[in-house]
């Protein structure tokens, strides 16, 4: 039963009583019930629960449904934590091996080798020994894969909502904004705008009603970090929004989330309902007099709605088409009111900054980008999954040390960063420390953190055509440069991939790319030519081979 | 299916739930309505317009803008094949061709028996399992031409 919290003390009491209840002598079995569902996690979970009941082991084993544990390549995955023992990580778990896991691993402490992660022929049973985990630094994903995302109690036990309470009772709004500004955090959605500055604009904007929007319209193909955060730790996003709302001075927020993410919507809905019951959302929160209400708005399948003005139009119930800026949403956004929009990952960072302080946060990362970044590692790489590393980590570390390299004999060719707005980074730049500026300098963008690895079998001209097809389909059609430019570039690229290209095609592509970049209304068109330009820059030989 | 045979009672029940603000809840109204009817028949859109005072032209504009909405009846099961970058690199095209061959339809089409509608979606965010597809709300990952055949057969029976 969730009881209304009337003060900061109530929250602390709830955390302490929760921590007392946690049984230290139980073996905790955490099963990923989000992404891993695609490969049978549901069935494994049900079998585990059934066996625990049948063998009357409820006092010995606690089975927890968690969000993403990161190493998706081994799905379905589970972590086993016995008291005073290192975490055991199992992958490719099947229903029929569940009784064995209970009888050997849990009862006798014996490791089942075939379920362990292997590297260079060696089985590695313990999570902390697996390079994929040991080389990461999980700040944003601090709870993801560890707690049950449907339990606000577990979130609070791990100091959840404490940063918000601190911001509410100990900081005034200016202090929150200066802390966020000082931390150096920049927007994780792609553009990398300093978050503190953005909040400051909205706070200063004139208007009695202001809105805060969480942009969870993660549309870049190849990006799935926002989905994982919402599914695995939805309260972190709500807490980030509460802190933001307090800083800006607004009482109403929206989460605009893709309809393609049913589990995320479900977990978020549940989290909001729980927070309301505890009076962490609603009126007079924790007895402070501060009010904030949160509503979910579902997208309906339009990539362009990730652009902030299009997103606002969509929340207003209109066709999601962008409009020219200024006025910026900070002054005139949702229903013409000052509006602040932040991405999911950005918001999930906020509680950590408030809890640990800006100085602590700044130690992570580089001069141009502090903190960590989550990358969604996919494509031709061994350890596909979610990776969180400090800014300034090199691509080589992410793809080879953490990702385990490229499987098969084809070898690494390029890493595509930033989805349809990004570019391909070739081998020669693998040792580049990644931050917003450095990635831009080599023709890609940080973007939302999608990282697709390509091997030598992948045709870069085909990739270029693929992205152009994507943006051409998703162009809303409002402005001519984007509508016509993407169509024309796609026509040329399709011709080239069919072997019907001619010599003038490359120059035509470059010229059209230039016009589309400089004349389009919104980010979609302005960045649409990036994949083409970056493949021309690094893989001209592939274009030439097809044209000749 | 003729429009005049369509029961307007469900939509009459959905719309008032959003009476606080019809205009900004238009997408939500249409989503809930499509969940019930399976698509958005003309008569139903007209009814929404009548009940909400939102012009039919605006409703039509919204319906045709967002890829989630459909003006034609769909099959019992929606097969959504992911066309994301990781799926593309990992060979989703072959998988897609196999599904098309089994169902004898093209993208966006519904089988004659109204059992399946085949769609492609931009990315369903399960790139680590590429190539991926969804049947209704269930995910199927690491697909091959063989495994996708099994999935289609499972739903055909």
Interface residues (C-beta under 8 A of the other chain):
Chain A: X35 X37 X38 X39 X72 X73 X75 X218 X219 X220 X221 X222 X223 X224 X227 X259 X260 X261 X262 X297 X298 X299 X300 X301 X302 X303 X314 X315 X316 X317 X318 X319 X320 X321 X335 X376 X377 X378 X379 X380 X384 X385 X416 X419 X450 X452 X454 X458 X463 X466 X467 X470 X474 X476
Chain B: X23 X24 X25 X26 X27 X28 X30 X31 X58 X61 X62 X65 X66 X67 X68 X69 X83 X84 X85 X86 X88 X89 X90 X121 X122 X123 X124 X125 X126 X127 X128 X129 X130 X132 X137 X139 X140 X141 X142
